[in-house]
Amino acid sequence: IKLCVKLSCDDNEFSGESQGIKSEKNILKIAAAATIDAVKNAIGLDCFLIEDIQTSKIAGQEVVITAITQIKQGEECILTGSSIVVNNKIDAVIKSTLNAINRKVCLLI
């Protein structure tokens, strides 16, 4: 399966793609990778790696939790983000990935 994620900022659109074997768990990694690719295209830096994606329940809601590693000047920093599953898990993974990296991206641009 191949996924494309499009992000927009200040009337500019940035897209990212990723592909892999379709399975319930792997499709979430593909969505996160496509999101990271779109961010890379937006900021011109390849500094984020997907570490883990998990689902959990809190307050009766299904939640996606994403762990991303940022590599900066040879140092590694783990970032985490989360999103409640509203429409589907793929949308939640995209949002949780962006949630994990949003403060760091603001510092990079």
VOGULUM-329899 format. One record per residue (C-alpha): residue in three letters; x, y, z. Coordinates in pm, whole numbers, padded with zeros to 5 digits, always signed. Layout:
<rs>
ALAXYZ;...
</rs>
This chain:
<rs>
ILE+00000+00000+00000;LYS+00114+00355-00071;LEU+00000+00654+00134;CYS+00038+01024+00060;VAL+00007+01290+00330;LYS-00040+01655+00237;LEU+00031+01934+00485;SER-00034+02303+00425;CYS+00127+02608+00582;ASP+00091+02971+00473;ASP-00069+02881+00137;ASN+00209+02629+00066;GLU+00138+02258+00038;PHE+00392+01988+00117;SER+00337+01622+00047;GLY+00507+01309+00168;GLU+00477+00947+00065;SER+00553+00606+00207;GLN+00470+00255+00105;GLY+00490-00095+00241;ILE+00308-00418+00299;LYS-00052-00369+00407;SER-00120-00502+00754;GLU-00313-00351+01043;LYS+00003-00248+01233;ASN+00223-00164+00934;ILE-00029+00074+00777;LEU+00007+00293+01087;LYS+00387+00301+01040;ILE+00338+00386+00673;ALA+00108+00677+00767;ALA+00362+00807+01020;ALA+00645+00773+00766;ALA+00446+00965+00503;THR+00381+01238+00761;ILE+00751+01259+00851;ASP+00834+01273+00477;ALA+00593+01567+00428;VAL+00752+01750+00722;LYS+01099+01678+00581;ASN+00990+01830+00249;ALA+00848+02134+00430;ILE+01151+02214+00647;GLY+01428+02073+00431;LEU+01569+01856+00711;ASP+01568+01480+00757;CYS+01599+01456+01135;PHE+01301+01251+01259;LEU+01271+00872+01295;ILE+00965+00670+01391;GLU+01034+00468+01705;ASP+00698+00320+01799;ILE+00324+00350+01753;GLN+00080+00209+02004;THR-00289+00229+02077;SER-00442+00250+02420;LYS-00764+00347+02591;ILE-00810+00638+02826;ALA-01136+00779+02959;GLY-01318+00527+02740;GLN-01156+00662+02423;GLU-00914+00485+02190;VAL-00589+00682+02159;VAL-00288+00652+01928;ILE+00050+00729+02089;THR+00351+00790+01868;ALA+00718+00801+01970;ILE+00955+00986+01736;THR+01331+01030+01771;GLN+01480+01362+01672;ILE+01847+01360+01572;LYS+02009+01698+01631;GLN+02387+01746+01616;GLY+02441+01376+01687;GLU+02212+01380+01992;GLU+01894+01175+02012;CYS+01577+01304+02176;ILE+01256+01102+02211;LEU+00937+01296+02139;THR+00587+01165+02202;GLY+00249+01267+02072;SER-00104+01141+02100;SER-00441+01172+01931;ILE-00784+01034+02007;VAL-00917+00808+01731;VAL-01217+00996+01588;ASN-01255+00891+01224;ASN-00991+00620+01186;LYS-00650+00515+01315;ILE-00463+00648+01011;ASP-00588+01003+01075;ALA-00503+00962+01444;VAL-00147+00848+01360;ILE-00093+01152+01136;LYS-00218+01382+01413;SER-00018+01208+01688;THR+00299+01224+01474;LEU+00250+01595+01420;ASN+00169+01637+01789;ALA+00501+01474+01879;ILE+00716+01697+01659;ASN+00524+02026+01645;ARG+00734+02219+01900;LYS+01062+02100+01747;VAL+00953+02186+01392;CYS+00874+02542+01502;LEU+01234+02575+01626;LEU+01376+02436+01301;ILE+01204+02678+01062;
</rs>
